[in-house]
């Protein structure tokens, strides 16, 4: 299971109801962060997520509403006694950004800080899953990200194993783990004889800031959840193009086209601070399984076959 915690869901600047962009992923005791708007560490406190399991931060681009929380978060981790390495990933220019932040006191950090520039197609591997940098279409170097778990073993076909003469017990575990066994009558039973096809793990895509684009959704195809900005509605399409952002309608069309399981819209503009219905209603005309993210909202994702 993966938990998504929406720490900041607004665009541009914080409001009384929405912090700026920051999405936390919790998986098997690990935490990674996508973007880090100002006040992210306070949002983590409010959400009671803890901080010390955080090991990686992925920055989609370098507009202030996506990165200004990073110096404060790292400084807070230092005060809390962080000793393990923190990796910060981002597009071209991240070295300059981190150099500038270091002048704000980050040079006093007592834990290792790894800074890595990513290009579209680069993959960061972890134990059991990976994060792929994918192309976005913004007004400066920008990335989206796709987190995808490794394939899981297929289902163990118990009845088939018994039919072949395998006795329940340790032999079942060996077969399910990919090993072969030899029966007392010298018959060899291989794993592929009693284990179904491998099953996909969970897949989550995060857009950062971008015009709606097939480039991103091609990589997000079949995702269990797509977290995508929807700064404008379609009556402001010219503004969306000019400012290199998306419309709710355009994003929803692509979610349907690329067989997304669930679409979660974020980076909500201040113009919709009193009423997000225009954004949600427009998206739902194209893709019903759409929702608007709210600050501190949590979503638990489970595999489709569970």
N, C-alpha and C positions, 0 to 999 in steps of 0.2 A: 504494500500500500504506500502511496505517496500523498502527503498533505501539502496543499498549496495555501499559504497565508498571504493575504493581500495587505501589505503594510502601507502602501500608498497608491492611490488610484486616480489622482487628479493630474491635470496637465498645466504647465506654465508656472504656477506658484501655489503654495498651500492655501486652503480655505479652512473655515471652521469645521467642515465635514470631511474634507479630503486632503490627505498629505500628498506629496508628489511621488513620482513613480518608484516603487520598490516591491518586488515580489520574492517571497521566501519559499523555498522548497525544502521540505523535511522528508528524509528517506532513511529508514533503518538507523536512526540516531545521528545521521549526518545532516548538515544544513548548507545549502548554497543560496546565493542571493543574485537576483537579476535586477540590475540598476540599484541606485542608492540615493534617492532623493533626500533633501534636508530633513533632519529629525528621525531618520530611520531607526536609530538605536532606541529612541523613546517609543516608537511604534512597536518595536520588539518587546520592550518592557510591558507595554499595555497588552500586547497579545500573549504575554507570558511564554514566549518561545525559548527563552534563554539565548545566550550568544556564544558560549564557549565551544559549541559543536560546529560553528561556522568555519569552513575551510577555504571557500572559493567565492569570489564576487565577479560577476560578468557584467560589464558596462556596455550598453548597446551603442552609445555615442556620447558626446561631451557637452550637450546642452545642460545648463545648470540644474534644471528640475530632475535630472537623472543622475547627477554625480555629486551635488553639493553636500550630501550627507556622509560622503566617504571619509573625509578627515575626522569628523566627529565620531563616527563609528569606530574607526581604527584607534583613535585616542581613548575611547571608552574601553575597548578591549584591552588596551595596555594598562589602564587603571585597574581593571579586573584581574590582571595577572596572566593574560594570554602569553603562552610560551611557544605554542605550535605555529608553524608557518601558515600564513594567509596568502593565497594567490589571487591576484587581481588581473583579469583578462579584459581586453578591449580592442577596438579597431586601431588603425593607423593614427599615431599621435599620442598614444597612451603614455609613453615615456615622458613626454613633455608635461602632460597633465600631472603625473605623479611627482615629477620634479618640482612643479609649482606647489603642489600640496605639501611636499616635504618642508617647505619654508614656513608652513603654518604650525610646525612643531612635530610633524610626523617623524622627523629624524631621531626623536627620542624614543621611538618604539623599541621595546626589548625583544620582540619576536621577529623572526625572518619574514620579509615581505617580498614575494616573487611577483614581478610585473611581466606580463606576456602579451605581445601584440598578436592578434588573430586576423586572418584573412578568411573570406568565404570559403568554406570547404574544410577548414581546419577542425580537427576533432580532439577534444580533451578527454582522455580515458580515465575512468574511475573503476572501483571494484563493483562490477555488476551493472554499470551503466556508463553512458558517455554524454557529452554535450558537444554539439556540432554548431559552429558558427556558420550562419547562412546570410545570403545577400538581402539587404534592405534597400529601400529607395527613398533616401532623405536628402536634405540639402547640404550634407557633409558626410564624411565617412561614417557609416552606420552598419550595424549588424543586427540580425535577429538570432535567436538561439533555439535549438531543438534538443531537448533532453530525452534520451531513449534508453530504456532498460535493455539488457541483453535478453536474447531469447531464453525461454524457460523450457525445461524438459517436457516432453509430451506426457499425456496421461498414461498411467500404468494400466494395462489391459489385464486385469486380474483373472477374469474368466478364461481368457486365451492362455495365460500362463498355466493355470490349473489343467486346462485341456491338454497342454503339451507335457504334463507330468511334473511340473514344478511344485514342490511342496511349499505352502505358506511359511514365511519366516525370513531368515537372513538372505535367502536367495532372491526374494522379491526386491530387497533393497539394492542388491548388487546389480540386478538386471535394470532397475530403474535408473541407476547411476551410470549406466552405459557399459557395464561389464558383461561378459558372457559367462555361462556356467556349464558344467558338464554333469548330466544326470547319472545316476547309478548304472544305467544301461549303456553308458558312454555316448549318449546323444548330446550334442552341443546345442544349447539354446542361447541365441544372441539377443542382445538388448532390442534390436530393431524388430524382432519377432513379437515382442510383447509390450512395446512402448509406442504410443501414437506419435504423430508428427510434432515437432517442436512448436511451441506457442509463443506469440509475441509478448514482450513485456509492455509496460506502460510507455506512452509517448506524449510529451508535452512540448508545445511550441510557444515561444514568446517573441513578439514582434519588435519591441522597442518602438521608436518613431519611424514611420514609413508611409509612403503612399500605398494604397492597396495594390498588390502586385502578385502575379503568378509566380515570380521567382521565389518569394517566401512561401507561398502556399504549396508549391510543388514539393518543397522539403517537409512541409507540415502535413502532407497527405496522410489520411487515415489516423491522425492524432486523436488521442483520447480527450485532449483539451487543447484548444488554441486560445492564448491570452493575447488579445490584439487591441491596439489603440483604435479609438473611434472618436476623433477630435471634432469631426463635423458631421452634419447630416447632408443628404444629397442636394438640398436646395442651396448649399454653399459649396458645391463641387469645385467651382473656380477658385475659391479660397483654399480649399484642401490641396488642390494642385499647386497653387502658388506657394503655400507654406510647407509643402511636402508632407502632408498628413493624409489620413484616410477618412472616408465616409462610412457610416454604419451600414448603409445599403450595399456599398461596394464590397466591404469586408464579408458581409453575410452571403453575398452571391458566391464569393470564392470559397467560403467555408462549405457551402453546399456542393460546389463543383468538385472539391477535393475530398469529399467524404469525411469531413471532420465529425467527431462524435459530439463535441460540445464547444460552443463559442462563448468566450467570456470577454466582454468589452471593457476596456479600461482607458486611462489617460483622458478622463472626462473633462470637457471644457467648463470653465466658470460660467459660460452662458447657459449651461444646463444645471447650475447649482441648485435651483429651486425645483426643477422637474426634469427627470431623466427620461420621461415617457417618450418624447420625440425620438430619442436615440434608440431605445428598446423597440418601440413599435415599428420603426422603419426597418430595423434589422430582422425582426420576426416576420415581416412580409416575404422575406427571402429565405430565412433559415429559422425554423421554429425553436430549435434547441439553443437559444441565445439568452444570456443573462448579463446584467450590468454588475461589475465588481463594486464592492463597497469596502471602505477601509476596515481592516481587522476581520473581514470575512474569511472563513476557512472552508476548504473543499477537500474531502477525502476521495482520492481516486483509487478504484479497485479494478483489477483485471476483468475484462468483459466476460470471462468464463467462470467468474467466482459468484 
